Amino acid sequence: MTRHLADHGHAVANGRVRNFTRHERESGLHPAVATLHRRPHGRDEDVNRRTAEYLRIARGHSA
């Protein structure tokens, strides 16, 4: 007597999910990620200078 159709394992379903996720991963960047990469970098010179001065003081160097 053969097993019922519902009694078989889910090996096919696991393979489909694995192949779908592999395809999505290899298809490239998500549009939201690409948009974030294209955003300009905000460089505030005053904040960078302040950080450099704090690090200089923390290292024990004098002006």
C-alpha positions in Angstrom: 0.0 0.0 0.0 1.4 3.4 -0.9 1.5 6.4 1.3 -1.1 9.2 1.0 0.0 12.3 -0.9 -0.1 14.4 2.2 2.2 11.9 4.1 5.2 12.7 1.9 8.1 14.9 3.1 8.6 18.5 2.3 11.9 18.2 0.5 10.6 19.9 -2.6 9.3 22.9 -0.7 12.7 23.3 1.1 14.5 23.3 -2.3 12.1 25.9 -3.7 12.7 28.2 -0.8 16.4 27.7 -0.9 16.5 28.4 -4.6 14.2 31.5 -4.3 16.4 33.0 -1.6 19.6 32.3 -3.6 18.1 34.0 -6.6 17.0 37.0 -4.6 20.4 37.3 -3.0 22.3 37.1 -6.3 19.9 39.4 -8.2 21.7 42.5 -6.9 21.1 45.3 -4.5 17.6 46.2 -3.2 16.5 49.6 -4.5 16.4 51.0 -1.0 20.0 50.0 -0.4 21.1 51.5 -3.7 19.3 54.7 -2.7 21.2 54.8 0.6 24.5 54.3 -1.2 23.8 57.2 -3.5 23.1 59.7 -0.7 25.7 62.3 -0.2 27.9 62.1 2.9 27.3 64.9 5.3 30.7 66.1 6.5 30.5 68.8 9.1 34.1 70.1 9.5 33.4 71.6 12.9 32.3 68.3 14.4 35.3 66.5 12.8 37.7 69.2 14.2 36.2 68.9 17.6 36.6 65.2 17.6 40.2 65.5 16.5 40.9 67.9 19.4 39.3 65.6 22.0 41.4 62.8 20.7 44.5 64.9 20.8 43.8 65.8 24.4 43.0 62.2 25.4 46.3 61.1 23.9 48.1 63.7 26.1 49.5 65.9 23.3 49.6 69.6 23.7 48.9 72.1 21.0 
